[in-house]
Amino acid sequence: MPSLYDFDATDINGKPVKLADYRGRVLLIVNTASACGFTPQFKGLQTLWERYGERGLTVLGFPSNEFGGQDPGSNDEISSFCELNYGVSFPMMAKVEVNGSGAHPLWQYLKKAKPGLLGSEAIKWNFTKFLIGRDGAVLGRYAPQDTPEKIAADIEAAL
């Protein structure tokens, strides 16, 4: 089975990103959307980034338009929205698919490594979160309704 560090992504500005560059850091990987009932979680994610970034946490946002068409904008529009409305400064990736045959390979890996309730691998909605340990192990999967504040203790334990 591949390691999390075997995957690459593209940041929201179109630059390649190697997940291996995050080796040794705790990651919180989130599928995001700009027009969702959970969109205000951007503020909590930014707070986690500010509070724990220097201790080794990196939040990685992956916009997705799969759920209710809640992120239809371009990567530039998404980036501007996140920065202007929520002060997002943590790394945002280019828009991806998280389910189906077109799902980004990283998301295929995450879903297999940590299935959801009743063993379901599918991402059910925006703001599903995966906590990754410093060694690249997938430590936890959190539902959209699990707020960033609610998982802060798990992040602290991983740090």
C-alpha positions as CSV (number, residue, x, y, z in Angstrom):
1,M,0.0,0.0,0.0
2,P,1.4,3.4,-0.8
3,S,2.2,6.0,1.8
4,L,0.6,9.4,2.1
5,Y,4.0,10.8,1.2
6,D,3.8,9.1,-2.3
7,F,1.1,11.5,-3.4
8,D,1.3,14.9,-5.2
9,A,-1.3,17.7,-5.5
10,T,-1.6,21.0,-7.1
11,D,-2.0,24.1,-5.0
12,I,-4.7,26.6,-5.7
13,N,-2.3,28.8,-7.7
14,G,-1.4,25.9,-10.0
15,K,2.0,24.9,-8.5
16,P,2.8,21.3,-7.8
17,V,2.9,20.1,-4.2
18,K,4.6,17.0,-3.0
19,L,3.0,15.6,0.2
20,A,6.5,14.3,1.1
21,D,7.4,17.9,1.8
22,Y,5.1,17.7,4.9
23,R,6.8,14.6,6.3
24,G,7.2,15.0,10.1
25,R,4.2,17.4,10.4
26,V,0.7,16.7,11.6
27,L,-1.8,17.3,8.8
28,L,-5.5,18.1,8.8
29,I,-6.8,17.4,5.3
30,V,-10.2,18.8,4.6
31,N,-12.5,18.9,1.6
32,T,-13.9,22.4,1.5
33,A,-16.7,24.4,-0.2
34,S,-17.4,28.1,-0.4
35,A,-21.2,28.1,-0.3
36,C,-22.0,25.4,2.2
37,G,-23.7,25.4,5.6
38,F,-20.3,24.3,7.0
39,T,-18.3,27.0,5.2
40,P,-17.9,29.0,8.5
41,Q,-15.6,26.2,9.6
42,F,-12.9,28.0,7.6
43,K,-12.6,30.3,10.6
44,G,-12.0,27.4,12.9
45,L,-9.6,25.8,10.6
46,Q,-7.7,29.1,10.3
47,T,-7.6,29.3,14.1
48,L,-6.1,25.7,14.4
49,W,-3.5,26.7,11.8
50,E,-2.6,29.8,13.7
51,R,-2.6,28.1,17.1
52,Y,-0.7,24.9,16.2
53,G,1.2,25.7,13.0
54,E,4.4,26.5,14.8
55,R,4.1,23.3,16.8
56,G,3.9,21.2,13.6
57,L,0.3,21.3,12.3
58,T,-0.5,22.0,8.6
59,V,-4.1,22.4,7.5
60,L,-4.6,21.5,3.8
61,G,-7.8,22.5,2.2
62,F,-9.1,20.8,-1.0
63,P,-12.1,22.5,-2.6
64,S,-14.7,20.2,-4.1
65,N,-17.8,21.1,-6.1
66,E,-19.3,17.6,-5.8
67,F,-21.9,18.2,-3.1
68,G,-24.7,20.4,-4.1
69,G,-22.5,22.4,-6.5
70,Q,-21.4,24.5,-3.5
71,D,-18.0,25.5,-4.9
72,P,-18.6,26.3,-8.6
73,G,-16.0,29.0,-8.8
74,S,-12.5,29.0,-10.3
75,N,-9.5,28.3,-8.1
76,D,-8.8,32.1,-8.2
77,E,-12.3,32.9,-7.1
78,I,-12.1,30.2,-4.3
79,S,-8.8,31.6,-3.1
80,S,-10.1,35.2,-3.0
81,F,-13.3,34.1,-1.2
82,C,-11.4,32.2,1.5
83,E,-8.9,35.0,2.1
84,L,-11.4,37.8,2.1
85,N,-14.1,36.2,4.1
86,Y,-12.2,34.0,6.5
87,G,-8.6,35.2,6.4
88,V,-7.4,31.8,5.3
89,S,-3.7,31.6,5.1
90,F,-3.2,27.8,5.4
91,P,-2.4,26.0,2.1
92,M,-5.3,25.6,-0.2
93,M,-5.1,23.1,-3.1
94,A,-6.7,23.2,-6.5
95,K,-10.3,22.0,-6.8
96,V,-10.5,18.2,-6.8
97,E,-13.0,15.4,-6.9
98,V,-13.1,13.3,-3.7
99,N,-15.5,10.5,-4.8
100,G,-16.0,8.3,-7.9
101,S,-13.7,7.2,-10.6
102,G,-12.3,10.8,-11.0
103,A,-11.4,11.1,-7.3
104,H,-7.9,12.5,-6.6
105,P,-5.6,9.6,-5.7
106,L,-4.9,11.1,-2.3
107,W,-8.6,11.1,-1.5
108,Q,-8.8,7.5,-2.7
109,Y,-6.0,6.6,-0.3
110,L,-7.5,8.5,2.6
111,K,-10.9,6.9,2.2
112,K,-9.4,3.4,2.2
113,A,-7.1,4.1,5.1
114,K,-9.9,5.4,7.3
115,P,-13.4,4.4,6.2
116,G,-16.4,6.2,7.7
117,L,-19.4,4.8,9.6
118,L,-20.3,1.2,8.8
119,G,-17.1,0.9,6.7
120,S,-18.3,3.3,4.0
121,E,-15.5,4.9,2.1
122,A,-17.5,7.6,0.3
123,I,-17.1,11.2,1.4
124,K,-20.6,12.2,2.4
125,W,-20.4,16.0,2.3
126,N,-18.1,19.0,2.4
127,F,-15.8,19.5,5.4
128,T,-14.9,15.9,6.0
129,K,-11.6,16.0,7.8
130,F,-8.7,13.5,8.0
131,L,-6.0,13.8,10.8
132,I,-2.6,12.6,9.8
133,G,0.2,11.8,12.3
134,R,3.8,13.0,12.0
135,D,4.6,9.5,10.6
136,G,2.0,9.8,7.8
137,A,-0.5,7.4,9.5
138,V,-4.2,8.4,9.1
139,L,-5.2,8.8,12.7
140,G,-8.8,10.0,12.4
141,R,-11.7,10.8,10.1
142,Y,-14.2,13.4,11.2
143,A,-17.6,14.1,9.9
144,P,-18.6,17.5,8.4
145,Q,-20.5,18.4,11.6
146,D,-17.4,17.8,13.7
147,T,-16.1,21.4,14.1
148,P,-12.4,22.2,14.1
149,E,-12.7,23.2,17.8
150,K,-14.1,19.7,18.6
151,I,-11.0,18.0,17.2
152,A,-8.4,20.3,18.7
153,A,-7.7,17.8,21.5
154,D,-6.9,15.0,19.0
155,I,-4.6,17.5,17.2
156,E,-2.8,18.3,20.4
157,A,-2.3,14.6,21.1
158,A,-0.8,14.1,17.7
159,L,1.6,17.0,18.1
